[in-house]
């Protein structure tokens, strides 16, 4: 081509110009033009001296050997999740590996980094999924399998269950004579003014701009939702169970048990007025504010032993906060919360009759706390005086129920079945309150409703004004469609079904993914499922 350009009558006939035209035709520059002139001079002197085309003569990648690639990947996986490029270099340095690869020296760091990508690794954040911390703790498993799931299975027999199609059609048809159960899931979530999308398409002309430090103003939302009606509200939308709370010491304070009870009371008012023909069940997270018991409720945790028999003038009682007429704690001049002691409520014998924990009127120790030993003696336990009050640090030996007085009282039915203030408030109104197992946020589908609304919230313009924060939060919550709520609910039911079949936390996550269309499970999970006969 170069000689043709040089000898043609029309065009650039000069030697150097012809070489540049030829090089440009192949998308190259002056380097190729110079090489063309060099090759052509050699060819003119010797017609047998043609430039050698090296296409196809270079070495292939070592990783094209599938056996070695598999060995390398197995080695990296054996190191753990914090693998690095230097691990490949150290592996190739081994004499047997150098001999296998026919190399005289180890590979470079740049080559190791390319090999990392070739075997499937990428430098990125660790992928995260559903957390399962605490799922398999013995007490959590016992509550989940023996208490929560049987109650839930009984409720599902009388609830509407929706499909996963776009319309969220009901696929469990209940007889018209059945009084339907509506399950309302409760939870709280916090929205922040500066919470915005972090990843987007950025044009290369954009430059860094200053941004607000910190999360900004916050707004906590506490609400209830069901797959039947969505967010808990009256049909006309004028009454809502939703509570907006500005948490913080210098703001509205902190969401307490009384706030939860007030919200539940408002929700029950709405349900009784507008949905009286259905049975409503409220489900709460297993949080301390939800499980708080009355101040004088039965508890053996701080009870003394044989206090009354000692004849001490001072008496034991439950220490509680002193509150004003508005229910807020009263503070001492030093700033500490003022305390007072009250008597613990009566216990209950096995036959249902009350058992006072304090000596009655007419006794020489009238009004004095009896002590754990006397309380156990009255319940029919013999030789309790020889049992110590408490094991060291209350770390009792597993499987032993009579090691100390405190453990014996802990196992008494009336001490075990003490109801929370929230349960008492709901049952007094004819409603049922139950609690999810600890650490099982995947069972509460309202978490996905929060996520849906926050994705929408992050699309609003940035503003540090609390009025804009509240308006945007409410708009995002109202934008969560009912069909999405029903799909979220159905997915939580799949988790419950997985736990009902005996799967642990990680297996339940994989089972839920399989329900959603992911047909392939890791071999270890598959083998466990096959062993349990759950495939």
C-alpha positions, 0 to 999 in steps of 0.5 A: 500500500505504501509503494502504491501511494508513492508511485501513483501519479495523482496524490502525494508522491513524496516518500515521507508524505506517502508513508504518512498517508499509508499510516493514517489509513490504518489509524496509525501515526509517525511511528508506523510511517517510519517503520514502513520506510525502513521495511521498504528500503530493506525490501528494495535491496532484497526482495526476499526480506519481507517484514514478519507478521507476528499475529498469532505467535504470542503466548496465551494467558496462563489462566487459560489452563482451566486446571490451574485456574481452578487450583488458584481459585481454590487457594484464594477461597481457602484464605478467607474473605480478606484475600489480596493480590499479593496472595497470588504472587506468594502462591506463584512463588512456590517452586512447584508452581513455578515449575508447573507454569514453566516460569523463571521468576514470579509474576508482577503485582499488576499481573496478579491484579489482572488475575484477580479479575480473571478468576472472578474477584472485584474490588468492591464493598462486601455484599450484604443481605439479611442479617441473622444475628441472634436468630439461633440463640436458644431462648429466641428459637424456643420463643419462635418455634413454641410460642410465636409460630403456633399463634401465627399459624392459628391467625393465618387460618382466618386472615386474607392472604394475597398473591404476588401478582401486580394486582395483589389478588387475594388467593385465600378465600374465607367462608363468609361466616368466618370472622376475619382477622386483620393483622396490624404490624407496628414499628418506628423508623427515623428519617433524616433531612440530609439522607439523599441518594449517594449513587447516580450518573455523574457527568465528567464536567461536574465538580465537587461541591460543599455538602451539609455535614451530619444527618441533619434534622430527624423525624421519627415515624411510628405507624401500623400497616396491614396488607388489607388496608395499608396504613392504619387510618379511617376510610376518609383518611381524617383519623390516623394511627401515625405518630410523628415524633421529634426525638432528642433531649432538647426536642420531644424527648424519647419515645417511651412505653407510654407513647406506644400505649397512647398510640395503640389506644388511638389505633383501637379507637379508629378500628372500633369506630370504622372496622368493628366487624373484624378481629384485629391483632396488633403485632409489635417488635420485641423491644424493651419499650414494648415489653415494659411491665408495670413497676410493681410487676412480679420479678425475682431479679432483685428480691432478697432472701429471708429479709423479713426473718432478719427483723430489720426495720427497713423493708424491701420494695421496688424502686420506681421513678417519681412522676408528676401529673403529666407522667414526667419524671421529677428530678432532684436538685442535683439533677438525678431522677427522684426515686421511691419504693413501692410494694410488689404486687401479689403473686398467684398460687397454683390454684389461682388464689393470691399470695401476698409477698409481705407479712399480713396485719397482726404479724410481728413483721406486718408489712415486711417483705417475706423473702424468697425462701418463705415465698417458696415454702408457702408454695410447697417447696421443702428445705429451701432454707438450705438453698442459696439465694443466687448463683454467682452473677446469676450464672446458673448451671444449664439444666438445673432448676433448683440451684438457687431461690432466684432461679426457682422463682423465675420458673414459677408460672405466675413469674413467667407469665407476667404481661407487659403494660402494652398487652394489658392495655390492648386486652382491656379493650378486647384486642390481642397484642403479640410480639415478633421474635427478637432479631427477626426483622424479616418477619415484620414486612413494615420494614420493607414499607419503610425502605420503599418510602425512603427510596421515594423520600430521597428523590425530593429536593434537599432542604434543612427545614423541618417543615420540608422534612415533615412534608416530604416524609408524609408524601413518601409514606402516602406514595407506598402502593397497596399492592407493594404492601401486599407483596411485602406481606406475602414475602414475610409469610414465606420466611415464617413458613421456612422457620415453621419447617425447621430451617435456621436463619440463613436457610430461611433467607435462601428458601425465601430467595428460592420462592422468589425465583432463585432456583440455585442454592449453595451446595452446603445449604442444599445438602442440609435441606436434603438431610432434613427432607425439606427439598 
